[in-house]
């Protein structure tokens, strides 16, 4: 009997999936990345490695006692990840690097997630919640060496890296025409690597909508919120302290600092927008931070950033349906991919304000190896001007 073309095509399309299901247990390789499969695919394990080696040089500082140049193993992560019973994923990662100087190491991530719902993931443990666009995706996708200061300030209230949290992350299509949505919500505790905030309690969330494409234009809008209901400072009185680095982490000094504020609660809220036109990607975020002191009037701070990235060699950034962020360009061809970027960020903490222009270039030699270089021109406070050059070599497995 002659097989219809439609049936033949369906059978051919099903072959890769069937082959995947029938693949015997053992060690598989994706380039240099190994995965061990056991129990007929019900258990998998793979190594996780992330190395970011940084060099930063500050100059053009008019005031004494300014930022200091140096080198830093910004990220030195080793761990394991995989699946259990197909619908559960797990990750355990140890951090040997960090902000300079760092003479200790600690757990970076220890989490388990249920993915069987399809449209959503339920996650718990120590991990980085999908709050703020620069934290929602992988740090390997970040276009500059560090996140904008306002991102770190807002996230410090209830999210950020190594946060004790439990929550849900959803995604899906929105009607027809290519519109999509992503949303996340968490209850959170302290930071696993910070010993003094174990009693901290908070909540956070993010929601974005990708509008139907208009020719070559993709546009996404959304909002982020974080609330700290109980600072959990121990020992000492309950307090909130907002501070950040000059968007390089080769020196421990942080002149952008609100000081310690005795407070019962604090929150951050604001919109985000992102989009792509061909090889050009644009992103903007604004946040209002509010602190409720126990012995004084409400204090309000704010900040924002806007950035643009242009892929000059290779394919442009593409949106991830899992996280609602735009991933790094894929490394293709003999020379990989290259993108250039420009960002302006500012954060106002009342007593101090920091504003920085950053220009950078990213060279993705392969999908696992990247070189970065950037130039900063900034000011902290009323008169602390500075310039800096930063370089990074990254490996991600």
C-alpha positions in Angstrom: 0.0 0.0 0.0 1.4 3.4 -0.9 2.1 5.7 2.1 0.6 9.2 1.9 3.0 12.1 1.9 1.4 13.5 5.0 1.8 10.2 6.9 5.4 9.9 5.7 6.2 13.4 6.9 4.6 12.8 10.3 6.6 9.6 10.7 9.9 11.3 9.8 9.1 14.1 12.2 8.5 11.7 15.0 11.7 9.8 14.5 14.1 12.1 16.4 11.8 12.2 19.5 11.4 8.4 19.5 15.2 8.0 19.1 15.6 10.4 22.0 13.3 8.3 24.2 15.0 5.1 23.2 18.5 6.3 23.6 20.2 4.0 26.0 21.6 5.0 29.4 25.2 6.2 29.5 27.3 9.3 28.8 26.4 11.7 26.0 28.2 14.7 24.7 27.1 18.1 23.5 30.3 19.4 22.2 32.5 19.5 25.3 29.5 19.3 27.7 28.8 15.7 29.0 25.5 14.4 30.4 25.1 11.1 32.2 21.7 9.4 31.8 20.5 6.6 34.1 17.4 4.7 34.9 16.0 4.8 31.4 16.2 8.6 31.3 14.6 9.2 34.7 17.8 10.6 36.1 20.4 12.8 34.4 23.4 14.7 35.7 25.8 17.2 34.1 28.6 19.3 35.3 28.1 23.1 35.7 31.1 25.4 35.4 31.2 29.2 35.2 34.4 31.3 35.3 34.6 35.1 35.0 38.1 36.6 35.3 38.0 40.4 35.6 40.6 43.1 35.4 39.6 46.8 36.2 41.6 50.0 36.1 40.3 53.3 37.5 41.8 56.6 36.5 40.9 60.3 36.2 39.8 60.5 39.8 40.1 64.1 41.3 39.5 63.2 45.0 41.9 61.1 47.1 40.8 57.7 48.5 38.9 56.8 45.4 38.2 53.5 43.6 41.2 51.1 43.4 42.2 49.1 40.4 42.6 45.3 40.6 41.8 41.9 39.4 39.1 39.5 40.6 37.7 36.1 40.0 34.2 37.5 39.7 32.5 34.1 39.3 34.2 30.8 40.0 31.3 28.3 40.1 31.3 24.5 40.1 28.3 22.3 40.4 25.9 19.7 39.1 22.5 19.9 37.5 20.1 17.6 35.8 16.6 16.0 36.0 14.8 13.5 38.2 11.8 11.5 37.0 11.9 13.7 33.9 9.6 16.4 35.4 11.9 17.6 38.1 15.1 19.5 37.7 17.8 20.2 40.3 20.9 22.4 40.6 23.6 22.6 43.1 26.4 25.1 42.6 29.3 26.2 44.8 30.8 29.7 44.4 34.5 30.1 44.8 34.6 33.7 43.4 32.7 36.8 44.1 33.1 40.5 44.8 36.6 41.6 45.6 38.1 41.1 48.0 36.6 37.6 48.8 38.6 35.2 50.9 35.7 32.7 51.4 33.4 30.5 49.4 29.8 29.5 49.8 26.8 27.8 48.2 25.6 29.8 45.3 22.6 27.7 44.2 20.7 24.7 45.7 17.3 24.3 44.1 14.7 21.9 42.8 11.9 22.7 40.3 8.8 21.0 38.9 8.3 21.5 35.2 5.5 19.0 34.6 2.9 21.7 34.2 4.3 22.8 30.9 3.1 26.4 31.0 4.8 27.0 34.4 7.7 26.0 36.7 7.4 25.7 40.4 10.8 26.4 42.1 12.2 26.3 45.6 15.5 26.6 47.3 18.5 28.9 46.9 18.4 30.5 43.5 18.1 33.8 41.5 14.4 34.7 41.1 13.1 36.1 37.7 12.8 39.7 39.0 14.2 42.6 37.0 15.3 41.9 33.4 19.0 41.7 34.3 18.3 39.0 36.9 15.6 37.1 35.0 18.1 35.6 32.5 21.5 34.1 32.7 24.4 36.4 33.8 26.3 35.0 30.8 23.8 36.9 28.6 24.5 40.3 30.3 25.8 42.8 27.8 28.0 44.6 30.3 30.3 43.3 33.0 27.9 44.2 35.8 24.3 45.0 36.1 23.1 48.6 36.4 23.2 49.9 40.0 19.5 50.4 40.2 18.9 46.8 39.4 21.1 45.7 42.3 19.5 48.2 44.7 16.0 47.1 43.9 16.8 43.4 43.9 18.6 43.6 47.2 15.3 44.0 49.0 13.9 40.6 48.2 15.7 38.8 45.3 19.1 38.7 43.6 21.6 35.9 43.6 21.4 33.1 46.2 18.1 34.1 47.6 16.1 31.8 49.8 12.8 31.6 47.8 9.8 29.6 46.6 7.6 30.6 43.7 6.1 30.0 40.3 7.3 31.1 36.8 4.8 31.1 34.0 4.8 31.7 30.3 2.7 31.2 27.2 1.0 32.7 24.1 -1.4 35.6 24.5 -4.1 35.4 22.0 -2.9 35.2 18.4 -0.5 37.1 16.3 2.7 36.2 18.1 2.0 37.9 21.4 3.5 36.2 24.5 3.5 36.7 28.3 5.9 35.8 31.1 5.1 36.2 34.8 6.7 35.2 38.1 5.9 35.5 41.8 7.9 34.5 44.9 8.0 34.6 48.6 11.5 35.1 49.8 13.8 34.9 52.8 17.4 36.0 53.3 20.5 35.6 51.1 22.1 32.2 51.6 25.6 33.6 51.5 24.8 36.5 54.0 24.9 35.4 57.6 23.1 38.4 59.2 19.7 38.4 57.4 18.3 34.9 58.0 15.0 36.2 59.4 14.4 38.5 56.4 11.0 38.1 54.8 9.8 39.5 51.5 8.0 38.9 48.2 8.7 39.8 44.6 7.3 39.4 41.1 7.7 40.3 37.4 5.2 40.4 34.5 5.9 41.2 30.9 4.0 41.1 27.6 5.6 40.7 24.2 3.3 42.6 21.7 2.6 41.1 18.3 5.5 41.8 16.0 5.2 44.8 13.6 7.4 43.8 10.7 11.0 43.7 12.0 10.0 45.3 15.3 9.6 43.3 18.5 8.5 45.3 21.6 7.9 44.2 25.2 6.6 46.0 28.2 6.3 45.0 31.8 6.7 45.8 35.5 8.7 44.6 38.5 8.0 44.7 42.2 9.8 43.7 45.3 8.8 44.1 49.0 10.7 43.5 52.2 8.3 43.0 55.0 10.8 42.3 57.7 14.5 43.2 57.3 15.6 40.4 59.6 18.9 42.1 60.6 20.6 40.0 63.2 22.3 41.1 65.5 21.2 44.7 66.0 18.1 46.7 65.2 16.0 46.0 62.1 17.6 48.1 59.3 17.8 48.5 55.5 21.0 49.5 53.8 21.1 50.3 50.0 24.5 50.4 48.4 26.3 49.3 45.2 29.6 49.2 43.3 30.6 51.5 40.4 29.4 48.8 38.0 32.8 47.1 38.3 33.8 44.7 41.1 37.5 44.8 41.5 37.4 46.9 44.6 35.3 46.6 47.8 34.6 50.3 48.1 31.0 51.5 47.6 30.5 55.2 47.7 26.9 54.9 46.5 25.4 54.2 50.0 22.2 55.2 51.8 23.7 54.3 55.2 21.9 52.0 57.6 18.2 53.0 58.0 16.2 51.6 60.9 13.1 50.4 59.1 10.2 48.0 59.4 9.7 47.6 55.7 10.7 48.7 52.2 9.7 48.1 48.6 10.7 48.8 45.0 8.4 49.0 42.0 8.7 50.3 38.4 8.2 49.6 34.7 10.5 48.0 32.1 10.6 48.1 28.4 12.6 46.2 25.8 12.6 45.6 22.1 14.6 44.7 19.0 14.7 46.1 15.5 16.8 43.9 13.3 20.3 43.8 14.9 19.6 46.6 17.3 18.4 45.8 20.8 17.1 48.4 23.3 16.2 48.1 27.0 15.1 50.5 29.7 14.2 50.2 33.4 13.0 52.7 36.1 12.5 51.9 39.8 11.2 53.8 42.8 12.5 52.5 46.1 10.6 53.4 49.3 11.8 52.8 52.9 9.6 53.1 55.9 11.8 54.1 58.9 10.7 53.3 62.4 11.7 56.7 63.7 11.2 59.2 60.9 9.4 60.1 57.7 9.2 57.9 54.6 12.3 58.0 52.5 12.1 57.6 48.7 14.9 56.9 46.2 14.9 56.2 42.5 17.0 55.2 39.5 17.0 54.1 36.0 19.0 52.9 33.0 18.7 52.8 29.3 20.9 50.7 27.0 21.4 49.8 23.3 23.2 46.9 21.8 24.1 46.4 18.1 25.3 43.1 16.7 27.9 43.8 14.1 29.1 40.3 13.4 26.7 37.3 13.6 23.0 36.9 14.4 21.1 39.3 16.6 19.9 38.6 20.2 16.8 36.5 20.4 14.1 36.4 23.0 13.8 33.5 25.4 10.3 32.3 25.9 11.3 30.8 29.2 12.5 34.0 30.8 11.1 36.9 28.8 14.6 38.2 28.2 16.9 38.5 25.2 19.7 36.1 25.1 23.3 36.7 23.9 24.0 36.3 20.1 24.8 32.8 19.0 28.4 32.3 18.0 28.5 31.4 14.4 31.1 31.2 11.7 34.9 31.3 11.9 35.0 34.5 14.0 32.0 34.0 16.2 29.7 37.0 17.0 30.5 40.5 18.1 28.2 43.2 19.6 28.8 46.7 20.8 26.8 48.5 23.4 26.2 51.7 25.2 24.4 52.3 28.6 23.6 55.2 30.8 22.6 54.4 34.4 21.8 56.5 37.4 20.7 55.9 41.0 19.8 58.6 43.6 20.0 57.6 47.3 19.5 61.1 48.6 22.9 61.5 50.3 24.7 60.1 47.3 24.0 59.7 43.7 25.9 57.7 41.0 25.6 58.2 37.3 27.7 56.2 34.7 28.1 56.1 31.0 29.4 52.7 29.8 30.5 51.7 26.3 31.4 48.1 25.7 32.2 45.3 23.2 31.4 41.6 23.5 33.1 38.9 21.4 31.5 35.5 21.6 34.2 33.3 20.2 32.0 30.2 20.8 28.8 29.7 22.6 30.8 28.9 25.8 33.6 31.4 25.6 33.4 35.2 25.6 35.7 38.2 25.9 34.5 41.6 27.1 35.9 45.1 27.3 34.3 48.2 28.5 35.0 51.9 29.3 33.2 53.8 32.0 32.9 57.5 32.7 31.0 58.3 35.9 30.4 60.3 39.0 29.5 59.3 42.5 28.3 62.0 44.9 28.8 65.7 44.1 32.3 65.7 42.8 33.9 62.2 42.8 34.5 61.8 39.0 36.1 58.7 37.7 36.9 56.7 34.6 37.6 53.0 34.3 38.5 50.3 31.8 37.3 46.8 32.5 38.0 43.5 30.8 36.7 40.0 31.3 37.2 36.5 30.0 34.3 34.1 30.6 33.7 30.4 30.2 30.3 28.8 30.7 29.6 25.0 30.7 
